[in-house]
Every structure is written in C-alpha cells, then in structure tokens.
Amino acid sequence: MAVSLRVRRLVAGAAATGLLAGGTALGLSGTAAAAPATTAPAAAPTHDRPDRHDRCEWQKGHWAKKWVKAHWEKKVYYTKTWHKGYWDHERHYKWVYVPAHWHHYWVKGHWECHHR
C-alpha cells in the first residue's frame, strides 16, 4: 500500500523537529552541568518579590451578560415580488425602538491577573 506524499512529508517533518529539539536539550544540559553553581546571598529572602504566577488565575470560558439601555436601531427587512418569470428581492431599512434588555455574550478563556 502506497502512502501519500503529504503523509510522508508530515512524518519526516515531525521526526526532524524531534531530533532538533532533542539535540538542543542535550546541548543545553551539557552547558548547564559545566557551568559553576551560583549561590544566592543569604541576606536576600526569596519571598520579597511575589512570582507573577501567584497573581494570575485562569478563567475558563463562560457566558456573561450585560445590561443594554433602550435605544433606536436600524433593522433590515426583505420583500419578495414576483415579476415575469423571476422573484425580485428588495432590501429595506426601518428604525425600530428596542427596549432595555440583557445581552448575553461568550467570554473566551483568559488569564486574570491582579496587581497587589
């Protein structure tokens, strides 16, 4: 059974990416092992500066609602008329009054960060 050229290219690209990532990781680990160990001064406490991730929290996607005041809105409506052998579609606009209402909308997942 012959494998398509697209599939073969995909597999070859994935293998090359894996080899490059592995070689890079191996090279960096050798450099880190050869470097002298650095020591932090004992006088500087590590809790002085909070980590950025301590202030951020992941908010999953959710539905939210917002109150919209009453307003005028331009609405479109269509009419169909029969002509000799075909339908003609015409578009018209009309201003309508929309009373106040809740508007529901989707909020994508995002990071919520608080500045303390």
Secondary structure as GFF3:
##gff-version 3
##sequence-region A 1 116
A	DSSP	alpha_helix	5	34	.	.	.	ID=ss1
A	DSSP	alpha_helix	52	55	.	.	.	ID=ss2
A	DSSP	beta_strand	56	59	.	.	.	ID=ss3
A	DSSP	beta_strand	62	68	.	.	.	ID=ss4
A	DSSP	beta_strand	71	83	.	.	.	ID=ss5
A	DSSP	beta_strand	86	98	.	.	.	ID=ss6
A	DSSP	beta_strand	101	107	.	.	.	ID=ss7
A	DSSP	beta_strand	110	113	.	.	.	ID=ss8
###
